[in-house]
Amino acid sequence: MPDPALKPCPFCGGAAEFVYTPWDEATQTGDDGTGSVVCQTCNAQVFGDSTGGALEWWNRRARDPEAEADRAKVSALLAEWPVIMAEHQEIRQASDALRDRLAEAEQDRNEAVRDRAALRCTLDAARARR
């Protein structure tokens, strides 16, 4: 019976099965505790150095359309990266320029408030002299 954790055969796309025959000391036959993965269609086979090793090796070498699609998306994003970074730099420069203009406007406002206060004092002093 196919193991649902196993990916399809990378050669034919057939279902794979984990095969394990316990070691028989009397006959000196069987697996040494590792097992193997076998394609039920073309008999491609992978042996592992552990039970998990055979499963991992089989799945690592199997074609994975989802992983290939993900790799294509990542490649497309990486190709766009320089454009994104250039846009980011432009936005950063515009933001810095706006921050500088805001600081200048605040400074101009503060000067205008001081000038207005000085004029008011001068006006009040002139009125007081009359």
Order of alpha helices (4+ residues) and beta strands (2+ residues): beta-beta-beta-alpha-alpha
